[in-house]
Amino acid sequence: MSKPEQQQTTRLGIGALLRRLQPRFPDLSASKVRFLEDQGLVHPQRTASGYRKYSEEDVERLETVLSLQQERYLPLRVIRDRLDRGLDPAAGSERQVPDATSSPSVGMQPSDDVAAPVAGPPSGRRYTLRELAARSSSEVPLVRELLNHGLIVERSGEFDDRALAIAEAAGRLSGYGIEPRHLRVLRGASERIVALVDGSVSPLRNRRDPETRQIAVHRAREISSLCLSMMSAMVNAQVDDTVRGLEAQERSGSTR
């Protein structure tokens, strides 16, 4: 068999695939590759025993997908559609380069294609599950996972703007290999904050006059907002420590 023919028939198992791609994409994991397969972005062959085998075309396609996610933040749906249609998936999008002089928190701001958190009462807009997936650029299975893990709430078969913001963020996080099951810790944190809010407004619950009810509503919003501000500041402070450690490692490596 000639060398070109051998290259065409050689296929990699998941371990060999990760060893090849992880130097460029350190966060890549087997679960992330399987997730991309579930999204229709890669189509490995299966052996008789069910093992996945990846061709050179699969490897190149994965490199393209991961690069576009990492550098241009394109939604998976857009990448898949462009690749399947034989189009340049990077056409019409600009490379996103972090500003090294900006503060650490700037890099953590959501991009324009992710809805900002809904601060006040949600609007009256309602979405079916499929509409929610389409509006958030997420896949239906991901939205179902969010629902199954209690991260979004369905009321009378519909979802509101809160669910939309959660689905959009979860879709972006899935690009980093963070799945809905990993996000249950956020639900636990939110429930503890809600317990603080409930404890504060509970003395006002049984008061029937409208003025007291308005005070309770204002207090609930104010306390939740202050708790979220504290939580954001605490997370950013700890991420700052992580970033400083990474920068120190980089400086140490460059001086060797």
C-alpha positions in Angstrom: 0.0 0.0 0.0 1.4 3.4 -1.0 1.9 6.1 1.7 -1.0 8.3 0.4 -3.3 5.4 0.5 -2.2 4.5 4.0 -2.8 8.0 5.2 -6.3 7.9 3.7 -7.2 4.6 5.5 -5.5 5.4 8.9 -8.0 6.3 11.6 -7.4 7.5 15.1 -9.1 6.3 18.3 -10.3 8.9 20.8 -7.1 8.7 22.8 -4.8 9.3 19.8 -7.1 12.1 18.7 -6.9 13.9 22.0 -3.1 13.5 22.1 -2.9 15.1 18.7 -5.2 18.1 19.4 -4.7 18.9 23.1 -1.3 20.7 22.5 -3.3 23.3 20.6 -6.6 22.9 22.5 -5.6 22.0 26.1 -9.3 22.0 27.4 -10.4 19.4 24.8 -11.8 16.2 26.4 -13.4 13.0 25.2 -16.8 14.3 26.4 -16.3 17.5 24.4 -15.5 15.5 21.3 -18.6 13.4 21.9 -20.7 16.5 22.4 -19.5 17.9 19.0 -20.4 14.6 17.4 -23.9 14.9 19.0 -24.2 18.4 17.4 -23.4 16.9 14.0 -20.0 18.6 13.7 -18.0 15.5 13.2 -18.9 12.0 11.9 -16.5 9.3 13.0 -16.8 5.7 11.8 -17.7 3.0 14.4 -16.0 -0.3 14.6 -18.0 -3.5 15.0 -17.5 -3.2 18.8 -18.8 0.4 18.8 -15.4 2.3 19.1 -15.1 5.7 17.3 -12.5 6.0 14.7 -11.5 9.5 13.3 -10.2 10.1 9.8 -7.8 12.9 8.8 -10.9 14.8 7.5 -12.5 14.4 10.9 -9.4 15.8 12.6 -9.2 18.8 10.2 -12.9 19.5 10.8 -12.5 19.4 14.5 -9.5 21.7 14.3 -11.6 24.2 12.3 -14.6 24.0 14.7 -12.4 24.4 17.8 -10.5 27.3 16.3 -13.7 29.1 15.3 -15.1 28.7 18.8 -11.9 29.8 20.5 -11.0 32.7 18.2 -14.3 34.0 16.8 -16.9 32.7 19.2 -19.2 31.5 16.5 -22.3 29.4 17.6 -22.0 25.7 16.9 -25.1 25.8 14.7 -23.6 28.5 12.5 -20.3 26.6 12.1 -22.1 23.3 11.3 -24.4 24.9 8.7 -21.5 26.6 6.9 -19.3 23.5 6.9 -22.2 21.3 5.7 -22.9 23.7 2.9 -19.2 23.9 1.8 -18.9 27.5 2.8 -16.0 29.2 4.5 -17.2 29.1 8.2 -15.0 32.1 9.1 -16.5 34.3 6.4 -18.1 37.5 7.7 -16.7 37.1 11.3 -13.8 38.9 12.8 -11.2 37.4 15.0 -11.7 38.3 18.6 -8.4 39.3 20.3 -8.5 40.1 24.0 -7.2 43.5 25.0 -4.1 42.7 27.2 -4.4 46.2 28.8 -7.9 45.8 29.9 -9.0 44.9 33.4 -9.5 41.2 34.2 -13.2 41.6 34.5 -13.5 43.0 30.9 -12.7 39.6 29.4 -15.5 38.1 31.3 -18.2 40.4 29.9 -20.8 38.6 27.7 -20.5 39.2 24.0 -23.3 40.9 22.0 -24.9 37.6 20.9 -25.6 36.6 24.5 -28.5 38.2 26.3 -27.7 40.2 29.3 -29.3 39.0 32.5 -32.8 40.2 33.1 -32.5 42.5 36.1 -36.1 43.4 36.8 -39.3 41.5 36.2 -39.3 39.5 33.0 -41.2 40.6 30.0 -44.4 38.8 28.9 -42.6 37.0 26.1 -43.0 33.2 26.1 -41.3 30.5 24.1 -41.9 26.9 23.4 -38.9 24.6 23.9 -38.0 24.6 20.2 -38.4 28.4 20.1 -36.1 28.7 23.1 -33.5 26.6 21.4 -33.7 28.6 18.2 -33.6 32.0 20.0 -30.6 31.0 22.1 -28.7 29.3 19.2 -28.7 26.1 21.3 -29.7 22.6 20.3 -32.9 21.1 21.6 -31.1 18.3 23.5 -29.1 20.9 25.5 -32.3 22.8 26.4 -33.8 19.5 27.5 -30.8 18.8 29.7 -31.2 22.3 31.3 -34.8 21.5 32.1 -34.0 18.0 33.4 -31.4 19.5 35.8 -33.8 22.2 37.1 -31.7 25.0 35.6 -34.7 26.4 33.6 -38.4 26.3 34.6 -41.2 25.4 32.3 -44.6 26.9 33.1 -47.7 25.7 31.1 -45.4 24.3 28.4 -43.6 27.6 27.9 -40.4 29.4 29.0 -39.7 33.1 29.8 -36.8 35.5 29.3 -35.0 34.1 32.3 -34.8 30.7 30.6 -33.6 32.4 27.4 -30.7 34.1 29.2 -29.8 30.8 30.9 -30.0 28.8 27.6 -27.8 31.3 25.8 -25.1 31.2 28.5 -25.3 27.4 28.7 -24.9 27.2 25.0 -21.7 29.3 25.2 -20.4 27.2 28.1 -21.0 24.0 26.2 -18.3 25.2 23.8 -15.8 24.9 26.6 -16.9 21.4 27.5 -19.1 22.6 30.4 -22.3 20.7 30.3 -25.6 21.3 32.1 -24.9 18.6 34.7 -21.8 20.7 35.7 -24.0 23.7 36.2 -26.1 22.3 39.0 -23.7 24.0 41.5 -25.1 27.3 40.2 -28.6 26.2 41.0 -27.5 25.4 44.5 -26.0 28.8 44.9 -29.1 30.5 43.6 -31.3 28.6 46.0 -29.2 29.8 48.9 -29.5 33.4 47.8 -33.3 32.9 47.4 -33.4 31.6 51.0 -31.8 34.8 52.2 -34.4 36.8 50.3 -37.3 34.7 51.6 -36.1 35.1 55.1 -36.0 38.8 54.8 -39.4 39.3 53.3 -41.2 36.6 55.3 -42.3 39.0 58.1 -44.1 41.1 55.4 -45.9 38.2 53.7 -49.1 38.2 55.8 -49.6 42.0 55.6 -52.4 42.7 53.2 -52.0 46.4 52.6 -50.7 47.3 49.1 -47.9 49.6 50.5 -46.4 46.8 52.5 -46.5 44.4 49.6 -44.7 47.0 47.5 -42.0 47.3 50.2 -41.6 43.5 50.2 -41.2 43.4 46.4 -38.7 46.2 46.5 -36.8 44.5 49.3 -36.7 41.2 47.5 -35.3 42.8 44.3 -32.8 44.9 46.2 -31.4 42.0 48.3 -31.1 39.7 45.4 -29.3 42.4 43.4 -26.9 43.1 46.2 -26.2 39.3 46.7 -25.5 38.9 43.0 -23.2 41.9 43.0 -21.3 40.4 45.9 -21.2 37.0 44.2 -19.9 38.5 41.0 -17.1 40.5 42.8 -16.1 37.4 44.8 -15.9 35.2 41.7 -13.9 37.9 39.8 -11.5 38.3 42.7 -10.8 34.5 42.7 -10.5 34.4 38.9 -8.0 37.3 39.2 -5.8 35.1 41.4 -6.0 32.3 38.8 -5.1 34.8 36.0 -2.2 36.1 38.0 -0.9 32.6 38.5 -1.1 31.9 34.8 0.7 35.1 33.9 3.4 34.3 36.5 3.9 30.9 34.9 4.1 32.5 31.4 6.7 35.0 32.6 8.7 32.2 34.3 8.6 30.1 31.1 9.7 33.0 28.9 12.8 33.6 31.1 14.1 30.1 30.9 
